[in-house]
Amino acid sequence: MTRPKLKIAWIEDRKKRNIACQKRMKGLMKMAEELTILSDTKACLTFFNRDDGKLVAWPSQEEAESLIDRFYALPEIQRNMYADDQESYIKTITKKIEKKLEHSQKVVEELEMDHLMFQIQNGRMLADLSQTEVEKLMSYASKKITVLTRELGAEHPYTSVDEPFLGDEIPKATDVAPEGDDEEYMKANEGESSKSGGADNA
């Protein structure tokens, strides 16, 4: 049987409040003791109960005061190295939330593109896509192709879906027609071919 979740709220009954306080204090002291043993560090705890006005210190008041004095003897820059005020804490939390939001947006975008590609595979015409959908789809395809070519160890990875992948194929000068009259270019090539053929026969 699962334990019911404790509601975190002010306990109005004083007797119940004191019992809960004592129980939680003992639990924190036990955890602190385990931490000092596991990590070989110095630690202390202080509690002030406003109901009875008593100060409780762990492991003892003398050791707690000694450790606190040692802490305040450190230079201010060391004391505040890991300290967070409200503003810095909010900034830290905001950055974490923004990072999670960015990741969620990427996941949603990938799901949308996967769904769009599924629709295309199942008969949706490219002409039916909006300009925004086309641009997103091209960007998504470019990223996917780039990742795949890198994973396959390609020497010349894709940079865009508009650029052909050359791989080991290097264009030759003879494969590209010069600007000008195409007929003159063809005649020149035929002349060179006949010359080379005659040299071979000789």
N, C-alpha and C positions, 0 to 999 in steps of 0.2 A: 504494500500500500504506500503510495507516494505521500511525502510530507507536505502539508499545506504551505503555500507561500506566505511568508510573514509580511504583513502590511507595515511599511515604514511610515510611522506617524507618532505624534506625541502621545505618550502613555499618561493618561490623566490620573489614574490611581497611583498614589505615591509609593505604596508598598510594592506594587507590581513593577513600578518604574525602577526602584532601587534594586530589586531582584534581577531585572533585565540588565541594569548597568553593571552589577557585580559579575554577572555571567559573561557579558561581552568583554569586560576588562580582563578577566582571566583568559578568555580566548585570545585576545590580542597579545597578552604577555607570553602565552605559550608560542604563538606564531613568531614573536620577536626573538624569543630564546632559540627557536629552531633556526631562524635566519642567521643569528650570530654564530651558531655552530657550523652550519652548512657553508657559509661564506667567509668565516673568520673575520667578522667585522664588529665594531663597537656600536652599540645601540642603546637607547633609553626611551622610556615612555613616561609621560606625565598626564595625570587626570585630575580634574578639579570638579568636584560634585557641588553644585550650587545649592542643593537641598540641605546638605549638612555642613557645607563650607570647608570640607577636608580636601587636602592635596595628597594624591597617591602617586608615588614614583616607582618605576621599575628600572633596574633590579633593586636599587635603593635610592633614597634621596641624595645621599652623598655622592654616589657614582653618577647619578643623573646630573647633579650640579657640576661635577668635575668635567663631564663630557661636554656639557653646554658651554662651560668656560673655555674649554679647548677650541670649540667651534668658533666662538666670538673672538678668540685670539688670532684667528686666521685673517689674512688680508681680505678686504671687502670684495675684491674681484673673485677670490676663491670661494667666499661664502655665497656669492650670488651667481656662481657659474651655472648652476642647474636650477636656480630659482625662477619661478614664473609669476609675474604679476597678472592681473586680470586681462590687460590689453594683449600681452604676449601669448597668454593662454588662448584667448579668442582667436588670435592670428594663426596659431598652430592648429587649432581645431578647424578653422576655416580652410586652411590649405589642405588638410586631410579630406575634408568634405568635397572640395573642388577636385581633388585627385580622383576620388571615388566617382564623382559626377562625370568627369571626363571619360573614365573607364566605362561607365554605364552607357554614355552616349555612343562610344565606339562599338559596344556590344549591340546596341539597338540598331545602329547604322549597318552593321554586318548582317544582322537578322533581316533587315529590310531589303538589302541587296540580294541576299540568298533567296528571299521570297520572290523578288522581282525576276531573278534569273530562272527560278522554278516556273514562273508564269510564262516566260519567253520559251522555255523548253516545251511547255505544254500548249503552245500555239498562239500566244499573244504576239501581235505584230510589233515590230520595232517602231513603226510609224505611229503607233498608238501612244508611245511614251512621250511624256512632256520633256521640255528642254532641261528642266532640273533633274529629272530621272535619268536622262541620257548622260548629263555631266557627272552625276554621282556614280552611275554605272561604269563609265570610262575610268574615273578615278579609282574606283574599287578594283576594276580589272587590272589596271596598271600596277597597283600595289601588290595584288596577288601574284601577277606574273613576275614582278621583281623579286619577291620573296622566294618563289619557286626556282627561278634561275640561279639565285644565290645558293640555295640549298643543293641544287644539282651541280654546283661548281662551274657554272658557265663563265667563259672568259669575258664575254661581252654581254652583260645582263641588259634586259630591257630597261629603257628609261621612260618609254611612253608607248601606249598602244598604237600610236600613229607611226612609230619608227619600226622598220623591219629588223629582225634579229639576224645579224650577219654570221655569228658563230665563227667558224674557221674559213668562211668564204670571203675572200678579199676581192673587191671589184677590180677588173683590169681596164686599162685605158682603151683597149680595142672593143670593150663591151659598151662604151659610151659614145654615141654619135656626136660629133662636133656641131656647133651651131652653124647653120648655113644650108646649102642645098644638099638634100639627102641623096639625090641622084649622083652628084659628083663624088660624094663619099663612097657610094656603092661601086662606082667605076674604078675608083682608086684601089679599093679593096680587091676587086676582081683582077686588076693589073698586078698587084703584089702577089696574088695567089698563083697566077700564070707564071710569073717569074720564078717563084719558089718551086713550082712544079717542073719547069724547064731545068732548073739547077739540079733537081733530084734525078731527072732522067739522064742528065749528062753524067 
